Amino acid sequence: AAEMVKGFKAIQDKIKADFKEPKKLAHAAHAAICAQETGHLDKVDKAIKQIKAAMLAWESAETKRLATERLEAERVAKEQAEKEKIEEAIRLEAMGEKAAAEAVINEPLRIVPPPVMESNAPKMDGISTRMTTKHRIVNEKLIPREYLIPDEKKIGLVVKAMGLETKIPGIEVYEEPTMSVRGAA
């Protein structure tokens, strides 16, 4: 059985040798094509990012402008309602109706809501904006354990270096049999 494994290992080595150069050439061609593609795509991606950033900045400014206009319209509407209320109370008091004037002063303001402000932004088919929820770590020491991922690569390097003597809490170090066969010489 050992001689058969050695024979098959020799066949494997021959197959690998036969495909080594064509694979190397194909890999080099693939890498060159990918590099060219990436060079072209990087330029387009950069332009898209710049345009999107400008569009989002404009949209943010437009949203702020609309909010400011709305607040101003609400302030003007409130002032107008207060002015009308006072004028009505003064008119009623001048007619001698002090109780009615007092009632007008004590009743809540009737504010006519301002019209909904419309954006000047043109509507474009295929373009939409949505809010995307993201995160950033501000203090990694406060992150709960369930959100931490063990560094498998680092653990593997320590186990490889220290073998069965490795002492990492929560890690079991064990041996597993493997077999290696060198080809026929």
C-alpha positions in Angstrom: 0.0 0.0 0.0 2.9 2.3 0.8 4.5 1.7 -2.6 1.1 2.4 -4.3 0.8 5.7 -2.4 4.3 6.6 -3.4 3.5 5.7 -7.1 0.3 7.9 -7.0 2.3 10.7 -5.3 4.8 10.5 -8.2 1.8 10.7 -10.7 0.5 13.7 -8.8 3.9 15.4 -9.0 4.1 14.8 -12.8 0.6 16.2 -13.3 1.4 19.3 -11.2 4.7 19.8 -13.2 2.8 19.5 -16.5 0.3 22.2 -15.5 2.7 24.5 -13.7 3.9 26.6 -16.6 0.4 27.0 -18.3 -1.1 27.9 -14.9 1.7 30.4 -14.3 1.1 32.0 -17.7 -2.7 32.1 -17.2 -2.2 33.6 -13.8 0.1 36.3 -15.1 -2.4 37.1 -17.9 -5.3 37.2 -15.5 -3.3 39.5 -13.1 -2.5 41.8 -16.0 -6.1 42.0 -17.2 -7.3 42.5 -13.6 -4.8 45.3 -13.1 -5.9 47.1 -16.3 -9.6 46.7 -15.3 -8.9 48.0 -11.8 -7.0 51.0 -13.2 -10.0 52.0 -15.4 -12.6 51.2 -12.7 -10.7 53.3 -10.0 -11.0 56.4 -12.2 -14.7 55.9 -12.7 -15.3 55.0 -9.0 -13.5 58.1 -7.9 -15.7 60.3 -10.2 -18.9 58.6 -8.9 -17.8 59.1 -5.3 -17.1 62.8 -5.9 -20.4 63.4 -7.7 -22.4 61.5 -5.0 -20.7 63.5 -2.3 -21.6 66.7 -4.0 -25.2 65.6 -4.6 -25.5 64.5 -0.9 -24.0 67.8 0.3 -26.5 69.8 -1.9 -29.4 67.6 -0.7 -28.4 68.2 2.9 -28.2 72.0 2.3 -31.6 71.8 0.6 -33.1 69.9 3.6 -31.7 72.5 6.0 -33.0 75.4 3.8 -36.5 73.8 3.8 -36.4 73.3 7.5 -35.3 76.9 8.1 -38.0 78.2 5.8 -40.6 76.0 7.5 -39.6 77.3 11.0 -39.7 80.9 9.7 -43.2 80.3 8.2 -44.3 78.8 11.5 -42.9 81.8 13.5 -44.7 84.2 11.1 -47.9 82.3 11.4 -47.7 82.3 15.2 -47.0 86.1 15.3 -49.9 86.7 12.9 -52.3 84.6 15.1 -51.1 86.4 18.3 -51.6 89.8 16.5 -55.1 88.8 15.3 -56.0 87.6 18.8 -54.8 90.9 20.5 -56.6 93.0 17.8 -59.8 91.0 18.4 -59.5 91.4 22.2 -58.9 95.2 21.8 -61.9 95.5 19.4 -64.1 93.6 21.9 -62.9 95.7 24.8 -63.5 98.9 22.8 -67.1 97.8 22.4 -67.4 97.3 26.1 -67.3 93.5 26.1 -64.5 93.0 28.6 -65.6 89.4 29.4 -65.5 88.4 25.7 -62.1 90.2 25.3 -60.8 88.3 28.3 -62.1 85.0 26.8 -60.3 85.7 23.5 -57.0 86.4 25.3 -57.3 83.2 27.3 -58.2 80.9 24.4 -55.4 78.9 22.8 -53.9 80.3 19.6 -55.4 79.1 16.3 -52.3 78.9 14.1 -52.9 78.2 10.4 -50.1 75.8 9.5 -47.8 77.1 6.8 -47.9 75.3 3.5 -45.5 72.4 3.1 -42.3 73.6 1.6 -41.3 71.9 -1.6 -37.7 71.1 -2.6 -36.3 72.6 -5.8 -34.5 69.4 -6.4 -35.4 67.8 -9.8 -36.7 64.2 -9.5 -34.4 61.8 -11.4 -35.4 58.3 -12.4 -33.0 55.7 -10.8 -31.6 58.1 -8.2 -32.8 58.0 -4.6 -31.4 58.8 -1.2 -31.9 56.8 1.9 -30.4 56.8 5.4 -27.9 54.0 6.0 -27.2 53.0 9.6 -23.5 52.6 10.3 -21.2 52.4 13.3 -17.8 53.2 14.5 -15.9 51.9 17.6 -15.2 54.7 20.0 -13.9 52.6 23.0 -13.1 49.0 22.2 -12.7 48.2 26.0 -16.4 48.7 26.5 -17.5 46.3 23.7 -19.4 43.3 25.2 -17.8 39.9 24.8 -20.5 38.5 22.5 -19.3 41.0 19.8 -15.6 39.9 19.9 -14.1 37.4 17.5 -11.2 35.2 18.5 -8.0 35.8 16.5 -7.7 32.2 15.0 -4.5 33.0 13.2 -2.7 34.4 16.3 -4.0 31.4 18.4 -2.7 29.0 15.7 0.7 30.6 15.7 1.0 30.3 19.5 -0.1 26.6 19.4 2.3 25.8 16.6 5.2 27.4 18.5 4.4 26.0 21.9 2.7 22.8 21.1 0.9 20.9 23.9 2.5 23.3 26.4 0.2 26.1 25.2 -1.9 27.6 28.0 -4.6 29.9 26.6 -7.8 30.1 28.7 -10.8 28.7 26.7 -8.5 26.9 24.2 -8.0 23.1 24.1 -4.8 22.1 22.4 -4.7 18.5 21.1 -2.8 16.4 18.5 -4.3 14.8 15.4 -2.4 12.3 13.3 -1.6 13.3 9.7 0.4 11.3 7.2 2.9 12.7 4.6 4.3 10.8 1.7 7.3 11.9 -0.3 7.3 10.9 -4.0 9.6 8.1 -5.3 13.1 9.4 -5.9 
